[in-house]
Amino acid sequence: SANVQKVTWLCDECKIEYKREDIGGKFGGNDKPEYLKLNPNGRVPTILDDGFVMWESNAILQYLASKHAQGSWYPTDLKARGRAVQWMDWAVSTYSPAAGPVFMGLIRTPPEKRDMAAINKARDAWSKTVAMLDDHLAGSKYVAGDTITIGDMPVAIFTWRWFGLSIQRETYANLKRWYDSIAARPAFKKNVIDIGLS
């Protein structure tokens, strides 16, 4: 899950010790009463931090980064923090929904059932959101400014899918420069690239 990848990526970047329990998808268990008591959505991830329960991956990123990475991954400058949160929300409201039909069509749908016309149309719509990100990155090293923040995390995971899927890709030079700097990070490689597309 992209949402789990965000959280484990941050944990590894910040050297936060954690014990991971796989739930949902092929692992099941997310419909059990004991899990629904923790997370009524029945989704992942959910964290338990000394008895404190939290779900929703972007909220978890903000919580963990404010606790363990104040001033770095979680900017103390309110404008930089606002920009980081803005791009996190954009990843959920715009980028992920644009990427979703392409990802689901090519990865989660058997080849004989794929609607390539619909996938290609969705790819074109996704490319428009990629172009928006590329335009932004023309004037910014990372999404919130000169340093990497939690704002880059949700965006980078869906950008990995842009580069990882077998699709036509326009040349977005600013996006590629930004993405290459993130893809070189060991924690991103471990938690996103090495997992693969599934």
Salt bridges, closest charged atoms under 4 A:
ASP12 OD2 - LYS190 NZ 2.90
GLU13 OE2 - ARG185 NE 2.78
ASP22 OD1 - ARG20 NE 2.81
ASP49 OD2 - LYS67 NZ 2.64
ASP124 OD1 - ARG123 NH2 2.94
GLU170 OE2 - ARG123 NH2 2.86
ASP180 OD2 - LYS176 NZ 2.89
ASP194 OD1 - LYS189 NZ 2.99
